[in-house]
Amino acid sequence: MLVCDFLSNAAKRFPAKEALICGGRRLTYGEIDAHANRIARALIDAGVQRGDRVGIILENSTELVTSIFGVLKANAAFVVINPATKADKLAYVLDNCSAAGLILPGSAVATLQTVEQHVESLRCAIVCGGAPSLSAGRTPRIDLRRDVASLPSDPPPRKAIDIDLAAVIYTSGSTGRPKGVAMTHINVVSAVNSITEYLENVEDDIILNALPASFDYGLYQILMSAKAQATLVLEKAFAYPYEIIRRVKEERITGFPGVPTLFAILLQLKGLDPADLDSVRYVTNTAAALPPAHIQRLRGLFRKARLYSMYGVTECKRVSYLPPDQLDARPTSVGRGMPNEEVYVVDEQGNPVPPGVVGELVVRGANVMMGYWGMPDETSRVLRPGRYPWERVLYTGDLFTMDEDGYLYFVARKDDIIKSRGEKVSPKEVENVICELADVQEVAVVGMPDPILGEAVKAVVVLADGATLAESDIIRHCSGRLENFMVPKVVEFRASLPKTQTGKVCRRELRTEMPVSEARHVENNSGPLPAETSANDPIPAGAVEGVNLENL
């Protein structure tokens, strides 16, 4: 099976069913399939061949969805790139994967003129509406409305097979240049099948997605909806949270995916009526683990929903999920390996460790990537020999423990472990304790250089609107719940936490040493969502850095 078969099968079975709701437009499966076929034909006519890579730099839109499937139907592989990406980084990504084509909005034509000078592989660019002009350039321009709309709507010849490349998904690059995660059709289909199995997705589902498709969590909502032959409600971003809630109520949303940052915002909204969310049957979280205190509050907000705490990495899409009936018994667990996958924890020599012992998590399954595009050394460090001579398994770089029943507990990234007083401190354990305080919206714990301790524990805290917690309040709470070496020596208050495009905290930025006298007295001016915030007002930019239209 190919990834594009999700759409083709849905269009054959439900051609008139409402498949996509986005920006005032409502498209059926038949319409999406026809649009995708035309895009595929345009790419093929422009010289895109089997296995070529095609960049897509569109925000969440109907054109984004039809472009993803159109690239696949052209027997090529898609590369979804955040529309906020600057020209130099965009040129690097396109050149790194030797992109043959590019699909972009008319507003980005000027960027194309800059980028095409550095990407010799480009053979065509499809421009989606609003172009001030399609001035000539080195790369032939194709107007989506004028040139593509008139092409035949039947599918072009199928040449790809399931071991061919389907997508290259670039990591956020928080530790260096972005790496392109190469995924075949088998990789993607395997991940989609496993996730939709444990979420029990059905054709009656109506799934909301306000996450960008450049983030694989957002991308897979599109693919999973098509696989389940469900309806997708696609929002550009989470910048207007009250509008999102209104959308949930009006469209009777059943599936609500989110990340800790978005859920922290939801928990701060004023005047929410849980009855407006009663249509939601499941809520999913990934990118980072939810603090147990936030889980309990979310369960009160989504009264009729099953809450799935999950863990994954781009290199295999998803690793684990916690069955909702285990939330009370194992609130700090991210669950067990998902269907059709094997996970285990190993020591530094690659030997499995006993239950309860910290080690690196290894993933084995058809969902594991083929490698980083054009980076053999980086690939060999994470993909290592497996059970059989021909297979490679994924070493995630994340430290975990596993209990007797096979449930996983995240400890830290290898690089994030804090070594203080000769002891190892898990940032997540300290963060969970601090999040027990109701006035804390978000927190990140990092190590800072200390001449005596080696590293001192530093907590960077974002307070809820109107909160007046002091450093002493947080340290006192931690002292009653944690061992002495785990209690923060420094507490810094900030308006927001620095984040990657996927909403993960940039711990590297937080490790920069700050004088204690300053760190303890930074004024909290965040006010993430004042009580008088209007449903028509966007979230203040400083309150949700990393979650607005440009950054998530």
C-alpha positions in Angstrom: 0.0 0.0 0.0 1.1 3.6 -0.7 0.3 6.6 1.4 -1.7 8.2 -1.4 -4.0 5.1 -1.3 -5.5 6.5 1.9 -7.0 9.3 -0.2 -7.8 7.2 -3.3 -9.6 4.6 -1.3 -11.7 7.2 0.6 -12.6 8.9 -2.7 -13.8 5.7 -4.2 -15.9 4.8 -1.2 -17.2 8.2 -0.1 -16.7 10.6 -3.1 -19.4 13.0 -1.8 -18.4 12.9 1.9 -17.2 16.1 3.5 -13.5 15.4 4.0 -11.8 18.8 4.8 -13.1 21.9 6.5 -10.6 24.8 6.3 -10.8 28.6 6.1 -14.5 28.7 5.1 -14.0 26.0 2.4 -15.5 22.5 2.6 -14.1 19.9 0.2 -15.3 16.3 -0.4 -13.1 13.3 -0.8 -13.9 13.3 -4.5 -12.8 17.0 -4.9 -9.6 16.5 -2.9 -8.7 13.5 -5.0 -9.3 15.4 -8.3 -7.2 18.4 -7.2 -4.4 16.1 -6.1 -4.5 14.3 -9.5 -4.2 17.6 -11.3 -1.2 18.7 -9.2 0.4 15.3 -9.8 0.0 15.7 -13.6 1.4 19.2 -13.5 4.5 18.0 -11.6 5.1 15.1 -14.0 4.6 17.4 -17.1 7.2 19.7 -15.5 9.8 16.9 -15.3 9.3 15.6 -11.8 10.2 11.9 -11.8 9.7 8.9 -9.6 11.5 9.3 -6.3 12.2 13.1 -6.7 11.6 15.3 -3.7 9.1 18.2 -3.9 9.2 21.0 -1.2 5.9 22.4 0.1 6.0 25.6 2.0 2.3 26.3 2.5 0.5 27.1 5.8 -2.4 24.9 6.8 -4.8 25.1 3.9 -6.8 23.1 1.4 -3.9 23.6 -1.1 -1.5 22.1 1.5 -3.6 18.9 1.7 -4.0 18.5 -2.1 -0.3 19.2 -2.6 0.8 16.5 -0.2 -1.3 13.9 -1.9 -0.5 15.3 -5.4 3.2 14.9 -4.8 2.7 11.3 -3.8 0.5 10.6 -6.8 3.3 12.0 -9.0 5.4 9.0 -7.6 7.6 11.6 -5.7 8.2 12.4 -2.1 7.0 15.5 -0.2 9.0 17.8 2.0 6.8 20.0 4.1 8.6 23.1 5.3 7.4 25.7 7.8 6.3 28.8 5.8 8.1 31.0 8.3 11.5 29.5 7.3 14.0 32.1 6.2 15.4 32.1 2.7 18.9 30.8 3.7 17.5 27.9 5.7 14.9 27.1 3.0 17.7 27.0 0.4 19.7 24.7 2.6 16.8 22.2 3.0 15.9 22.2 -0.7 19.5 21.8 -1.7 20.2 19.2 1.0 17.4 16.9 -0.4 18.0 18.0 -4.1 14.4 19.1 -4.5 13.1 18.9 -8.0 10.0 20.9 -7.4 8.5 23.5 -5.0 4.9 24.3 -4.1 4.6 27.8 -2.5 2.2 30.6 -2.0 2.2 33.6 -4.3 3.4 35.8 -1.4 6.7 33.8 -1.4 7.6 34.4 -5.1 10.3 36.9 -4.1 11.8 34.2 -1.7 11.8 31.8 -4.7 13.9 34.3 -6.7 16.5 34.2 -3.9 16.4 30.5 -3.2 16.5 29.2 -6.8 20.0 30.7 -7.3 21.3 28.2 -4.7 19.3 25.1 -5.6 20.3 23.8 -9.0 18.1 20.7 -8.8 14.8 22.8 -9.0 12.9 22.1 -12.2 9.5 23.7 -11.4 7.6 25.8 -8.9 3.8 25.6 -8.5 2.5 29.0 -7.2 -0.7 28.9 -5.2 -2.8 32.1 -5.7 -2.1 35.7 -4.8 1.1 36.0 -6.8 1.8 39.7 -7.6 3.5 38.4 -10.8 5.0 35.3 -12.1 8.1 37.0 -13.3 10.6 34.8 -15.1 13.3 33.1 -13.2 15.6 30.2 -13.5 12.9 27.8 -12.3 9.7 27.6 -14.5 6.6 29.0 -12.7 3.3 27.1 -12.8 0.1 29.0 -11.8 -2.1 26.7 -9.7 -5.4 28.3 -10.9 -4.5 29.0 -14.5 -2.2 26.1 -15.4 -3.2 23.3 -13.2 -7.0 23.6 -12.9 -7.5 22.7 -16.5 -5.5 19.4 -16.4 -7.3 16.0 -16.4 -8.5 14.9 -12.9 -7.9 11.2 -13.4 -4.8 9.8 -11.7 -1.5 9.6 -13.5 0.2 6.3 -14.0 1.3 4.6 -10.8 5.0 3.8 -10.7 6.0 3.9 -7.0 6.1 0.8 -4.8 5.9 0.7 -1.0 9.6 0.7 -0.4 10.0 3.9 -2.3 10.5 7.3 -0.5 7.3 9.0 0.6 8.6 11.9 2.7 11.6 13.7 4.0 10.7 15.3 7.3 13.2 17.9 8.6 13.9 18.1 12.3 13.7 21.5 14.0 17.5 21.8 14.1 17.7 22.9 17.7 21.1 21.3 18.1 22.5 22.3 14.7 21.6 22.1 11.0 18.2 20.4 10.3 18.4 16.7 9.5 16.1 15.2 6.9 14.3 12.1 8.2 13.8 9.8 5.2 10.5 7.8 5.4 9.3 5.3 2.9 5.7 4.4 2.2 6.1 1.4 4.4 7.4 3.6 7.3 4.5 6.1 7.0 1.7 3.5 6.4 3.0 1.4 9.3 2.9 4.4 11.7 -0.5 5.5 10.5 -2.0 2.0 10.9 -0.7 1.6 14.4 -1.8 5.0 15.6 -5.3 4.8 14.1 -5.6 1.3 15.6 -5.0 2.3 19.2 -7.0 5.6 18.9 -9.8 3.5 17.4 -10.3 6.0 14.6 -13.5 5.5 12.5 -15.1 7.2 9.5 -17.5 9.2 11.8 -14.6 10.9 13.5 -14.2 14.7 13.1 -10.6 15.6 13.9 -9.3 19.1 14.7 -5.8 20.0 13.7 -4.3 23.4 14.6 -0.7 22.1 14.4 1.5 22.8 11.4 2.2 20.1 8.9 5.9 20.8 9.1 5.6 19.2 12.5 5.0 15.5 11.9 2.3 15.4 14.6 0.3 17.9 12.6 1.2 16.2 9.3 0.0 12.8 10.5 -3.4 14.2 11.4 -4.0 14.8 7.7 -2.8 11.3 6.8 -4.7 9.6 9.6 -8.0 11.4 8.7 -7.7 10.1 5.2 -6.8 6.6 6.4 -9.9 6.5 8.7 -12.0 8.2 5.9 -13.0 10.7 8.6 -13.4 14.5 8.4 -10.5 16.9 9.1 -11.1 20.4 10.5 -7.9 22.2 9.6 -7.0 25.4 11.4 -4.0 27.7 10.6 -2.8 27.8 14.1 -3.8 28.0 17.8 -3.4 31.8 17.9 -7.2 32.4 18.7 -8.0 29.8 21.4 -11.6 30.9 21.9 -12.2 30.4 18.2 -10.8 26.9 18.4 -13.1 26.1 21.3 -16.1 27.5 19.3 -15.0 25.4 16.3 -15.0 22.3 18.6 -18.6 23.0 19.6 -19.9 23.9 16.1 -18.3 21.1 14.2 -18.8 18.5 17.0 -15.1 17.6 17.1 -14.3 14.1 18.3 -10.5 14.1 18.1 -8.4 16.8 19.7 -4.5 16.6 19.3 -2.3 19.0 21.2 1.0 19.6 22.8 1.8 20.7 26.4 2.1 24.4 25.5 -1.3 24.4 23.9 -2.9 22.6 26.8 -1.2 25.0 29.3 -2.9 27.8 27.4 -6.3 26.0 27.4 -6.0 25.6 31.2 -5.6 29.3 31.6 -8.6 30.4 29.6 -11.4 32.1 31.5 -15.0 31.1 31.4 -14.7 27.9 29.5 -17.8 25.6 29.7 -16.8 22.0 29.7 -20.1 21.2 28.0 -18.7 22.9 24.8 -16.1 20.1 24.7 -18.4 17.1 25.3 -18.3 15.9 21.7 -14.6 15.2 22.1 -14.0 11.4 22.5 -10.2 11.5 22.6 -7.4 13.9 23.4 -3.8 13.2 22.5 -0.6 14.8 23.7 3.0 14.4 22.5 6.2 16.6 21.9 6.7 16.5 25.7 5.1 14.7 28.6 2.3 16.4 30.4 2.8 17.0 34.1 0.4 14.8 36.1 -1.2 17.9 37.6 -2.1 19.2 34.2 -3.5 15.8 33.2 -6.0 15.9 36.1 -7.2 19.4 35.1 -7.5 18.4 31.4 -9.7 15.5 32.4 -12.0 17.9 34.1 -12.2 20.1 31.0 -12.7 17.2 28.5 -15.2 15.4 30.6 -16.1 12.7 28.1 -12.8 12.2 26.4 -10.1 9.5 26.7 -6.8 11.2 27.3 -3.8 9.6 25.5 -0.3 10.5 26.8 2.1 9.6 24.1 5.8 9.7 23.2 7.5 9.8 19.9 10.5 11.0 17.9 10.5 12.1 14.3 12.8 9.3 13.3 10.0 6.8 13.8 7.0 9.0 14.2 5.5 7.5 17.3 6.9 5.2 19.9 4.4 4.6 22.7 1.0 5.5 24.1 -0.5 5.1 27.5 -4.0 3.5 27.5 -6.4 5.9 29.1 -7.4 3.4 31.7 -3.9 3.4 33.0 -3.7 7.1 33.7 -4.6 6.9 37.4 -2.3 3.9 38.0 0.7 5.2 36.0 0.3 9.0 35.7 4.0 9.6 34.9 4.3 6.9 32.2 4.2 7.5 28.5 2.9 4.0 28.0 4.0 0.9 26.1 5.2 0.4 22.5 2.4 0.9 20.0 1.0 -2.0 17.9 3.4 -3.7 15.5 6.5 -2.3 17.3 9.1 -3.5 19.8 10.7 -1.2 22.4 13.4 -1.9 25.0 15.9 -0.1 27.2 19.7 -0.8 27.0 22.9 0.2 28.7 25.9 1.9 27.1 27.0 -1.4 25.7 23.7 -2.1 24.1 22.6 -4.8 26.5 19.0 -4.8 27.8 18.7 -3.5 31.4 16.4 -4.9 34.1 13.1 -3.2 35.0 13.6 0.1 36.9 17.1 0.7 35.6 17.8 3.8 33.5 19.1 3.2 30.0 18.6 4.4 26.4 15.4 3.6 24.6 15.6 1.5 21.4 12.8 1.2 18.9 12.3 -1.7 16.5 9.6 -1.7 13.8 8.5 -0.9 10.3 7.9 2.7 11.4 11.7 3.4 11.9 13.1 5.7 9.3 15.6 4.7 6.6 18.1 7.3 7.7 19.0 11.0 7.6 19.1 12.3 4.0 22.7 12.7 2.9 24.1 12.2 6.4 25.6 8.7 6.6 27.7 9.4 9.8 24.7 10.8 11.7 22.6 7.9 10.5 25.0 5.3 11.7 25.0 6.8 15.1 21.3 6.3 15.6 20.5 3.3 13.4 22.5 0.3 14.6 22.5 -3.5 14.0 19.4 -5.2 15.2 18.2 -8.8 15.8 18.8 -9.9 12.2 21.8 -9.2 10.0 19.9 -7.1 7.6 18.0 -4.9 10.1 18.8 -1.7 11.9 17.1 -0.4 15.1 16.7 3.1 16.3 18.6 4.4 19.3 16.5 7.4 20.4 19.1 9.2 22.6 16.4 9.4 25.3 16.8 7.9 28.7 14.0 5.8 30.1 13.1 3.2 32.7 10.7 0.4 32.0 8.6 -1.4 34.7 7.8 -5.1 35.0 4.7 -4.7 32.8 6.5 -3.0 30.0 5.4 0.6 30.7 7.9 3.3 29.9 9.0 6.3 32.0 10.8 9.2 30.5 13.9 10.3 32.4 15.6 12.8 30.2 17.5 13.4 27.0 21.0 12.1 27.4 22.3 15.7 27.2 19.7 17.1 29.6 20.7 15.0 32.7 21.9 17.3 35.4 24.9 16.1 37.5 24.8 17.9 40.9 26.7 17.0 44.0 27.7 13.8 42.3 24.1 12.7 41.8 22.1 12.6 38.5 19.0 14.7 38.4 16.1 14.1 36.0 14.7 17.6 34.9 11.3 16.0 34.3 11.0 14.8 37.9 11.6 18.3 39.2 9.3 19.9 36.7 6.4 17.6 37.6 6.7 18.6 41.3 6.8 22.3 40.4 3.7 21.9 38.2 1.8 20.7 41.2 1.5 24.4 42.1 -1.7 25.7 40.6 -0.1 29.1 39.8 2.6 27.6 37.6 1.7 27.6 33.9 5.0 26.1 32.5 8.4 25.2 33.9 11.7 24.0 32.5 14.5 22.7 34.7 18.2 22.9 33.5 21.7 22.7 34.9 23.8 25.7 35.3 27.6 25.7 36.0 28.5 25.8 39.7 32.1 25.8 41.1 31.1 23.6 44.1 28.2 21.5 42.9 29.4 20.9 39.4 26.0 21.8 38.1 23.2 23.6 40.1 19.6 22.9 39.4 17.9 25.9 37.9 14.1 26.2 37.4 12.7 28.6 34.8 9.1 29.3 35.6 6.2 30.9 33.7 3.4 31.9 36.1 -0.3 32.0 35.4 -1.9 35.4 35.0 -2.1 37.3 38.3 0.0 34.8 40.2 2.4 36.1 42.9 4.5 33.0 43.7 8.0 33.9 44.9 11.2 31.9 44.6 10.9 30.9 48.2 7.5 29.4 47.6 8.8 27.1 44.9 11.9 26.1 46.8 9.8 25.3 49.9 7.4 23.1 47.9 10.3 21.3 46.2 12.1 20.8 49.6 9.0 19.0 50.9 8.8 16.7 47.9 12.3 16.1 46.6 15.7 15.0 47.8 18.0 17.9 48.7 20.3 17.5 45.7 17.2 17.9 43.4 15.9 21.1 44.9 16.5 24.1 42.6 19.2 26.5 43.8 18.0 29.2 41.4 14.5 30.1 40.3 14.1 32.4 37.3 10.7 33.8 36.3 10.0 34.5 32.7 7.1 35.6 30.5 7.5 32.6 28.3 9.9 29.7 27.5 12.0 29.6 24.3 10.6 26.9 22.1 11.4 25.1 18.8 8.9 25.2 15.9 7.4 22.0 17.3 6.7 23.5 20.7 9.5 21.8 22.5 11.5 23.9 25.1 14.9 25.0 23.9 16.9 24.0 27.0 20.1 25.0 25.4 19.0 28.6 25.5 18.0 28.3 29.2 21.4 26.9 30.2 23.1 30.3 29.7 24.3 31.3 33.2 22.4 34.2 34.7 23.6 36.0 37.9 21.7 34.7 40.8 20.8 38.3 41.9 19.0 38.8 38.6 17.6 35.3 38.2 15.7 35.6 41.5 14.1 38.9 40.8 13.0 38.8 37.2 9.5 40.4 37.1 6.8 38.2 35.6 4.9 40.3 33.1 3.4 37.4 31.1 -0.4 37.7 31.6 -0.9 34.8 29.2 -4.6 35.3 28.8 -6.2 38.2 30.7 -9.7 37.6 32.0 -11.0 40.3 29.6 -9.4 38.7 26.5 -11.9 38.8 23.7 -12.7 35.8 21.6 -11.6 38.0 18.7 -8.2 38.9 20.2 -5.1 36.8 19.4 -2.9 35.4 22.2 -0.4 38.0 23.2 2.8 37.2 21.3 5.0 37.1 24.4 2.6 34.8 26.2 2.8 31.9 23.8 6.2 32.2 22.1 6.5 29.2 19.9 2.8 28.7 19.5 1.7 31.5 17.2 1.1 31.5 13.5 4.8 32.0 12.7 6.5 29.7 15.2 4.7 26.5 15.9 
